[in-house]
Amino acid sequence: MQTRNPILDDMARLASGGLGVLAGLRNEIDGLIREQLHRRMDGMELVDREEFEAVKAMASKAREEQERLTARVEALEAALVEASAGKAQTKAK
């Protein structure tokens, strides 16, 4: 929208150009901040989500295996105690 006053037209153009410059500056600052964050995070040796999920699955599988083996050892120990008790009774007779 243009007015008949050239001073107002100049001020509107100047404001519009200033907003464009500010938007460009904001994009430039965002890019620099992202670059700094990536650089710092790369130095922290963080794991990515896929690697974390793989290790989590391995730990879950290991825990299940450990629980299964614990139950098996307990069953074998109980059988051993029972067998020992049976031999002791046989010798006592």
N, CA, C and O atoms as CSV, one atom per row, in Angstrom:
chain,resi,resn,atom,element,x,y,z
A,1,MET,N,N,0.853,-1.169,0.000
A,1,MET,CA,C,0.000,0.000,0.000
A,1,MET,C,C,0.895,1.226,0.000
A,1,MET,O,O,1.765,1.372,0.859
A,2,GLN,N,N,0.683,2.082,-0.942
A,2,GLN,CA,C,1.477,3.297,-1.013
A,2,GLN,C,C,0.612,4.485,-0.619
A,2,GLN,O,O,-0.587,4.536,-0.894
A,3,THR,N,N,1.261,5.429,0.030
A,3,THR,CA,C,0.574,6.656,0.405
A,3,THR,C,C,1.071,7.766,-0.493
A,3,THR,O,O,1.962,7.564,-1.318
A,4,ARG,N,N,0.509,8.901,-0.333
A,4,ARG,CA,C,0.950,10.051,-1.133
A,4,ARG,C,C,2.154,10.743,-0.493
A,4,ARG,O,O,2.755,11.638,-1.087
A,5,ASN,N,N,2.497,10.317,0.727
A,5,ASN,CA,C,3.601,10.944,1.440
A,5,ASN,C,C,4.871,10.110,1.216
A,5,ASN,O,O,4.946,8.975,1.687
A,6,PRO,N,N,5.864,10.650,0.508
A,6,PRO,CA,C,7.074,9.882,0.214
A,6,PRO,C,C,7.880,9.555,1.477
A,6,PRO,O,O,8.591,8.551,1.507
A,7,ILE,N,N,7.779,10.376,2.503
A,7,ILE,CA,C,8.517,10.096,3.739
A,7,ILE,C,C,7.971,8.829,4.398
A,7,ILE,O,O,8.742,7.995,4.875
A,8,LEU,N,N,6.654,8.684,4.425
A,8,LEU,CA,C,6.056,7.474,4.996
A,8,LEU,C,C,6.388,6.252,4.152
A,8,LEU,O,O,6.625,5.171,4.691
A,9,ASP,N,N,6.408,6.416,2.832
A,9,ASP,CA,C,6.782,5.304,1.956
A,9,ASP,C,C,8.222,4.868,2.230
A,9,ASP,O,O,8.504,3.672,2.307
A,10,ASP,N,N,9.121,5.820,2.376
A,10,ASP,CA,C,10.529,5.507,2.678
A,10,ASP,C,C,10.659,4.810,4.024
A,10,ASP,O,O,11.422,3.855,4.167
A,11,MET,N,N,9.910,5.292,5.009
A,11,MET,CA,C,9.965,4.671,6.342
A,11,MET,C,C,9.429,3.239,6.293
A,11,MET,O,O,9.972,2.358,6.960
A,12,ALA,N,N,8.380,2.996,5.518
A,12,ALA,CA,C,7.814,1.657,5.390
A,12,ALA,C,C,8.808,0.724,4.707
A,12,ALA,O,O,8.974,-0.421,5.128
A,13,ARG,N,N,9.470,1.206,3.656
A,13,ARG,CA,C,10.481,0.396,2.969
A,13,ARG,C,C,11.650,0.097,3.896
A,13,ARG,O,O,12.164,-1.021,3.921
A,14,LEU,N,N,12.062,1.092,4.649
A,14,LEU,CA,C,13.171,0.925,5.590
A,14,LEU,C,C,12.811,-0.098,6.668
A,14,LEU,O,O,13.628,-0.955,7.004
A,15,ALA,N,N,11.606,-0.015,7.207
A,15,ALA,CA,C,11.165,-0.963,8.231
A,15,ALA,C,C,11.079,-2.369,7.654
A,15,ALA,O,O,11.480,-3.332,8.307
A,16,SER,N,N,10.562,-2.495,6.444
A,16,SER,CA,C,10.455,-3.796,5.800
A,16,SER,C,C,11.835,-4.394,5.562
A,16,SER,O,O,12.050,-5.581,5.811
A,17,GLY,N,N,12.755,-3.591,5.088
A,17,GLY,CA,C,14.127,-4.068,4.873
A,17,GLY,C,C,14.796,-4.451,6.186
A,17,GLY,O,O,15.533,-5.435,6.247
A,18,GLY,N,N,14.543,-3.682,7.226
A,18,GLY,CA,C,15.118,-3.980,8.540
A,18,GLY,C,C,14.615,-5.305,9.084
A,18,GLY,O,O,15.372,-6.068,9.685
A,19,LEU,N,N,13.332,-5.574,8.871
A,19,LEU,CA,C,12.782,-6.846,9.323
A,19,LEU,C,C,13.407,-8.010,8.560
A,19,LEU,O,O,13.664,-9.067,9.135
A,20,GLY,N,N,13.648,-7.817,7.281
A,20,GLY,CA,C,14.292,-8.857,6.486
A,20,GLY,C,C,15.709,-9.131,6.974
A,20,GLY,O,O,16.142,-10.281,7.055
A,21,VAL,N,N,16.426,-8.051,7.300
A,21,VAL,CA,C,17.791,-8.202,7.814
A,21,VAL,C,C,17.768,-8.931,9.156
A,21,VAL,O,O,18.591,-9.813,9.401
A,22,LEU,N,N,16.827,-8.563,10.023
A,22,LEU,CA,C,16.723,-9.215,11.324
A,22,LEU,C,C,16.389,-10.704,11.180
A,22,LEU,O,O,16.925,-11.536,11.912
A,23,ALA,N,N,15.513,-11.033,10.244
A,23,ALA,CA,C,15.172,-12.437,10.018
A,23,ALA,C,C,16.402,-13.217,9.544
A,23,ALA,O,O,16.648,-14.337,9.992
A,24,GLY,N,N,17.167,-12.611,8.634
A,24,GLY,CA,C,18.395,-13.250,8.153
A,24,GLY,C,C,19.404,-13.414,9.277
A,24,GLY,O,O,20.071,-14.446,9.368
A,25,LEU,N,N,19.521,-12.416,10.124
A,25,LEU,CA,C,20.443,-12.469,11.252
A,25,LEU,C,C,20.028,-13.573,12.222
A,25,LEU,O,O,20.873,-14.302,12.741
A,26,ARG,N,N,18.738,-13.691,12.458
A,26,ARG,CA,C,18.234,-14.741,13.353
A,26,ARG,C,C,18.578,-16.118,12.797
A,26,ARG,O,O,19.018,-16.994,13.541
A,27,ASN,N,N,18.381,-16.318,11.498
A,27,ASN,CA,C,18.716,-17.601,10.878
A,27,ASN,C,C,20.208,-17.898,10.990
A,27,ASN,O,O,20.605,-19.036,11.237
A,28,GLU,N,N,21.023,-16.874,10.810
A,28,GLU,CA,C,22.476,-17.031,10.916
A,28,GLU,C,C,22.875,-17.417,12.347
A,28,GLU,O,O,23.717,-18.294,12.544
A,29,ILE,N,N,22.280,-16.772,13.325
A,29,ILE,CA,C,22.579,-17.078,14.732
A,29,ILE,C,C,22.123,-18.496,15.070
A,29,ILE,O,O,22.844,-19.233,15.743
A,30,ASP,N,N,20.933,-18.884,14.609
A,30,ASP,CA,C,20.450,-20.248,14.846
A,30,ASP,C,C,21.419,-21.275,14.271
A,30,ASP,O,O,21.719,-22.279,14.917
A,31,GLY,N,N,21.899,-21.030,13.078
A,31,GLY,CA,C,22.855,-21.941,12.449
A,31,GLY,C,C,24.145,-22.052,13.234
A,31,GLY,O,O,24.679,-23.149,13.400
A,32,LEU,N,N,24.651,-20.930,13.719
A,32,LEU,CA,C,25.886,-20.940,14.502
A,32,LEU,C,C,25.695,-21.683,15.831
A,32,LEU,O,O,26.575,-22.429,16.261
A,33,ILE,N,N,24.567,-21.479,16.463
A,33,ILE,CA,C,24.291,-22.169,17.731
A,33,ILE,C,C,24.195,-23.671,17.503
A,33,ILE,O,O,24.747,-24.451,18.279
A,34,ARG,N,N,23.498,-24.083,16.447
A,34,ARG,CA,C,23.388,-25.513,16.141
A,34,ARG,C,C,24.760,-26.125,15.888
A,34,ARG,O,O,25.062,-27.220,16.361
A,35,GLU,N,N,25.585,-25.405,15.136
A,35,GLU,CA,C,26.926,-25.896,14.832
A,35,GLU,C,C,27.748,-26.065,16.104
A,35,GLU,O,O,28.450,-27.063,16.261
A,36,GLN,N,N,27.665,-25.095,17.016
A,36,GLN,CA,C,28.387,-25.193,18.289
A,36,GLN,C,C,27.883,-26.372,19.120
A,36,GLN,O,O,28.677,-27.105,19.710
A,37,LEU,N,N,26.561,-26.551,19.165
A,37,LEU,CA,C,26.004,-27.666,19.931
A,37,LEU,C,C,26.451,-29.007,19.367
A,37,LEU,O,O,26.809,-29.910,20.123
A,38,HIS,N,N,26.433,-29.144,18.049
A,38,HIS,CA,C,26.877,-30.394,17.421
A,38,HIS,C,C,28.341,-30.655,17.752
A,38,HIS,O,O,28.717,-31.783,18.069
A,39,ARG,N,N,29.157,-29.625,17.678
A,39,ARG,CA,C,30.579,-29.767,17.957
A,39,ARG,C,C,30.797,-30.203,19.405
A,39,ARG,O,O,31.613,-31.087,19.668
A,40,ARG,N,N,30.088,-29.600,20.332
A,40,ARG,CA,C,30.242,-29.944,21.755
A,40,ARG,C,C,29.697,-31.346,22.045
A,40,ARG,O,O,30.290,-32.094,22.823
A,41,MET,N,N,28.583,-31.698,21.430
A,41,MET,CA,C,28.006,-33.021,21.668
A,41,MET,C,C,28.875,-34.121,21.078
A,41,MET,O,O,28.963,-35.209,21.647
A,42,ASP,N,N,29.522,-33.854,19.940
A,42,ASP,CA,C,30.424,-34.842,19.356
A,42,ASP,C,C,31.602,-35.104,20.289
A,42,ASP,O,O,32.106,-36.225,20.346
A,43,GLY,N,N,32.042,-34.090,21.013
A,43,GLY,CA,C,33.139,-34.243,21.952
A,43,GLY,C,C,32.743,-34.989,23.213
A,43,GLY,O,O,33.614,-35.464,23.944
A,44,MET,N,N,31.455,-35.104,23.485
A,44,MET,CA,C,30.985,-35.763,24.703
A,44,MET,C,C,30.855,-37.280,24.537
A,44,MET,O,O,30.595,-37.984,25.513
A,45,GLU,N,N,31.029,-37.782,23.342
A,45,GLU,CA,C,30.944,-39.207,23.047
A,45,GLU,C,C,29.617,-39.808,23.511
A,45,GLU,O,O,29.607,-40.840,24.182
A,46,LEU,N,N,28.514,-39.181,23.166
A,46,LEU,CA,C,27.185,-39.690,23.496
A,46,LEU,C,C,26.809,-40.801,22.523
A,46,LEU,O,O,27.258,-40.806,21.377
A,47,VAL,N,N,25.984,-41.744,22.979
A,47,VAL,CA,C,25.535,-42.829,22.100
A,47,VAL,C,C,24.250,-42.403,21.400
A,47,VAL,O,O,23.476,-41.596,21.916
A,48,ASP,N,N,24.044,-42.967,20.209
A,48,ASP,CA,C,22.782,-42.657,19.530
A,48,ASP,C,C,21.706,-43.615,20.004
A,48,ASP,O,O,21.991,-44.609,20.672
A,49,ARG,N,N,20.492,-43.313,19.659
A,49,ARG,CA,C,19.320,-44.044,20.134
A,49,ARG,C,C,19.386,-45.515,19.715
A,49,ARG,O,O,19.052,-46.392,20.512
A,50,GLU,N,N,19.812,-45.801,18.475
A,50,GLU,CA,C,19.858,-47.172,17.984
A,50,GLU,C,C,20.820,-48.014,18.819
A,50,GLU,O,O,20.509,-49.145,19.194
A,51,GLU,N,N,21.993,-47.444,19.105
A,51,GLU,CA,C,22.981,-48.169,19.902
A,51,GLU,C,C,22.461,-48.400,21.322
A,51,GLU,O,O,22.657,-49.474,21.891
A,52,PHE,N,N,21.802,-47.398,21.886
A,52,PHE,CA,C,21.234,-47.526,23.224
A,52,PHE,C,C,20.192,-48.630,23.260
A,52,PHE,O,O,20.187,-49.448,24.179
A,53,GLU,N,N,19.305,-48.661,22.264
A,53,GLU,CA,C,18.252,-49.674,22.220
A,53,GLU,C,C,18.846,-51.071,22.052
A,53,GLU,O,O,18.339,-52.029,22.634
A,54,ALA,N,N,19.921,-51.199,21.259
A,54,ALA,CA,C,20.560,-52.498,21.066
A,54,ALA,C,C,21.157,-53.005,22.374
A,54,ALA,O,O,21.002,-54.179,22.711
A,55,VAL,N,N,21.831,-52.139,23.107
A,55,VAL,CA,C,22.424,-52.532,24.386
A,55,VAL,C,C,21.333,-52.849,25.405
A,55,VAL,O,O,21.476,-53.772,26.208
A,56,LYS,N,N,20.262,-52.095,25.372
A,56,LYS,CA,C,19.137,-52.350,26.280
A,56,LYS,C,C,18.540,-53.734,26.021
A,56,LYS,O,O,18.228,-54.460,26.964
A,57,ALA,N,N,18.382,-54.098,24.753
A,57,ALA,CA,C,17.848,-55.411,24.399
A,57,ALA,C,C,18.801,-56.519,24.842
A,57,ALA,O,O,18.364,-57.561,25.331
A,58,MET,N,N,20.113,-56.291,24.667
A,58,MET,CA,C,21.095,-57.282,25.103
A,58,MET,C,C,21.042,-57.467,26.617
A,58,MET,O,O,21.121,-58.595,27.104
A,59,ALA,N,N,20.908,-56.373,27.364
A,59,ALA,CA,C,20.841,-56.455,28.825
A,59,ALA,C,C,19.582,-57.190,29.263
A,59,ALA,O,O,19.624,-57.981,30.206
A,60,SER,N,N,18.474,-56.941,28.596
A,60,SER,CA,C,17.227,-57.623,28.924
A,60,SER,C,C,17.341,-59.121,28.672
A,60,SER,O,O,16.882,-59.931,29.477
A,61,LYS,N,N,17.952,-59.481,27.561
A,61,LYS,CA,C,18.142,-60.893,27.233
A,61,LYS,C,C,19.071,-61.558,28.248
A,61,LYS,O,O,18.825,-62.691,28.664
A,62,ALA,N,N,20.134,-60.862,28.648
A,62,ALA,CA,C,21.067,-61.402,29.635
A,62,ALA,C,C,20.380,-61.589,30.985
A,62,ALA,O,O,20.623,-62.580,31.674
A,63,ARG,N,N,19.526,-60.642,31.365
A,63,ARG,CA,C,18.801,-60.769,32.638
A,63,ARG,C,C,17.871,-61.986,32.606
A,63,ARG,O,O,17.810,-62.741,33.577
A,64,GLU,N,N,17.152,-62.180,31.506
A,64,GLU,CA,C,16.263,-63.341,31.387
A,64,GLU,C,C,17.055,-64.641,31.478
A,64,GLU,O,O,16.633,-65.586,32.143
A,65,GLU,N,N,18.205,-64.683,30.807
A,65,GLU,CA,C,19.061,-65.869,30.838
A,65,GLU,C,C,19.575,-66.116,32.261
A,65,GLU,O,O,19.618,-67.258,32.717
A,66,GLN,N,N,19.958,-65.058,32.949
A,66,GLN,CA,C,20.455,-65.178,34.315
A,66,GLN,C,C,19.355,-65.698,35.242
A,66,GLN,O,O,19.622,-66.539,36.101
A,67,GLU,N,N,18.136,-65.214,35.082
A,67,GLU,CA,C,17.024,-65.693,35.902
A,67,GLU,C,C,16.714,-67.159,35.620
A,67,GLU,O,O,16.409,-67.925,36.535
A,68,ARG,N,N,16.794,-67.545,34.341
A,68,ARG,CA,C,16.557,-68.939,33.971
A,68,ARG,C,C,17.629,-69.837,34.581
A,68,ARG,O,O,17.320,-70.907,35.106
A,69,LEU,N,N,18.874,-69.410,34.515
A,69,LEU,CA,C,19.968,-70.208,35.075
A,69,LEU,C,C,19.891,-70.269,36.602
A,69,LEU,O,O,20.214,-71.298,37.195
A,70,THR,N,N,19.470,-69.181,37.239
A,70,THR,CA,C,19.310,-69.171,38.696
A,70,THR,C,C,18.256,-70.183,39.113
A,70,THR,O,O,18.450,-70.926,40.075
A,71,ALA,N,N,17.149,-70.215,38.397
A,71,ALA,CA,C,16.098,-71.188,38.704
A,71,ALA,C,C,16.608,-72.609,38.500
A,71,ALA,O,O,16.278,-73.500,39.283
A,72,ARG,N,N,17.393,-72.827,37.477
A,72,ARG,CA,C,17.934,-74.160,37.206
A,72,ARG,C,C,18.905,-74.588,38.305
A,72,ARG,O,O,18.874,-75.737,38.746
A,73,VAL,N,N,19.770,-73.668,38.750
A,73,VAL,CA,C,20.712,-73.977,39.827
A,73,VAL,C,C,19.956,-74.304,41.115
A,73,VAL,O,O,20.304,-75.246,41.827
A,74,GLU,N,N,18.919,-73.518,41.406
A,74,GLU,CA,C,18.129,-73.787,42.613
A,74,GLU,C,C,17.471,-75.163,42.541
A,74,GLU,O,O,17.422,-75.881,43.540
A,75,ALA,N,N,16.968,-75.532,41.369
A,75,ALA,CA,C,16.344,-76.846,41.203
A,75,ALA,C,C,17.386,-77.949,41.380
A,75,ALA,O,O,17.105,-78.961,42.022
A,76,LEU,N,N,18.576,-77.770,40.825
A,76,LEU,CA,C,19.645,-78.769,40.972
A,76,LEU,C,C,20.096,-78.885,42.426
A,76,LEU,O,O,20.348,-79.987,42.913
A,77,GLU,N,N,20.197,-77.745,43.120
A,77,GLU,CA,C,20.580,-77.777,44.532
A,77,GLU,C,C,19.523,-78.518,45.354
A,77,GLU,O,O,19.859,-79.308,46.237
A,78,ALA,N,N,18.244,-78.259,45.060
A,78,ALA,CA,C,17.172,-78.950,45.777
A,78,ALA,C,C,17.232,-80.453,45.515
A,78,ALA,O,O,17.043,-81.252,46.432
A,79,ALA,N,N,17.492,-80.838,44.269
A,79,ALA,CA,C,17.604,-82.256,43.929
A,79,ALA,C,C,18.797,-82.882,44.632
A,79,ALA,O,O,18.725,-84.024,45.086
A,80,LEU,N,N,19.897,-82.138,44.726
A,80,LEU,CA,C,21.087,-82.635,45.407
A,80,LEU,C,C,20.815,-82.848,46.897
A,80,LEU,O,O,21.227,-83.857,47.470
A,81,VAL,N,N,20.130,-81.906,47.512
A,81,VAL,CA,C,19.776,-82.031,48.935
A,81,VAL,C,C,18.859,-83.230,49.126
A,81,VAL,O,O,19.026,-84.000,50.073
A,82,GLU,N,N,17.904,-83.388,48.241
A,82,GLU,CA,C,16.974,-84.513,48.321
A,82,GLU,C,C,17.705,-85.835,48.145
A,82,GLU,O,O,17.447,-86.797,48.868
A,83,ALA,N,N,18.632,-85.879,47.166
A,83,ALA,CA,C,19.391,-87.110,46.941
A,83,ALA,C,C,20.289,-87.422,48.133
A,83,ALA,O,O,20.438,-88.587,48.503
A,84,SER,N,N,20.889,-86.397,48.740
A,84,SER,CA,C,21.733,-86.594,49.908
A,84,SER,C,C,20.919,-87.100,51.077
A,84,SER,O,O,21.373,-87.969,51.822
A,85,ALA,N,N,19.729,-86.572,51.247
A,85,ALA,CA,C,18.854,-87.010,52.322
A,85,ALA,C,C,18.430,-88.455,52.095
A,85,ALA,O,O,18.354,-89.223,53.054
A,86,GLY,N,N,18.158,-88.839,50.876
A,86,GLY,CA,C,17.778,-90.213,50.557
A,86,GLY,C,C,18.900,-91.184,50.844
A,86,GLY,O,O,18.642,-92.271,51.361
A,87,LYS,N,N,20.158,-90.831,50.524
A,87,LYS,CA,C,21.301,-91.695,50.801
A,87,LYS,C,C,21.524,-91.821,52.300
A,87,LYS,O,O,21.883,-92.888,52.797
A,88,ALA,N,N,21.309,-90.727,53.012
A,88,ALA,CA,C,21.504,-90.764,54.472
A,88,ALA,C,C,20.479,-91.696,55.113
A,88,ALA,O,O,20.804,-92.410,56.062
A,89,GLN,N,N,19.246,-91.697,54.606
A,89,GLN,CA,C,18.205,-92.569,55.154
A,89,GLN,C,C,18.502,-94.019,54.812
A,89,GLN,O,O,18.255,-94.912,55.622
A,90,THR,N,N,19.024,-94.256,53.631
A,90,THR,CA,C,19.348,-95.628,53.216
A,90,THR,C,C,20.472,-96.192,54.062
A,90,THR,O,O,20.430,-97.365,54.431
A,91,LYS,N,N,21.471,-95.392,54.378
A,91,LYS,CA,C,22.603,-95.832,55.200
A,91,LYS,C,C,22.165,-96.067,56.645
A,91,LYS,O,O,22.703,-96.935,57.331
A,92,ALA,N,N,21.176,-95.281,57.103
A,92,ALA,CA,C,20.715,-95.390,58.482
A,92,ALA,C,C,19.952,-96.687,58.697
A,92,ALA,O,O,19.924,-97.187,59.821
A,93,LYS,N,N,19.344,-97.242,57.683
A,93,LYS,CA,C,18.542,-98.460,57.827
A,93,LYS,C,C,19.424,-99.607,57.910
A,93,LYS,O,O,18.956,-100.739,58.035
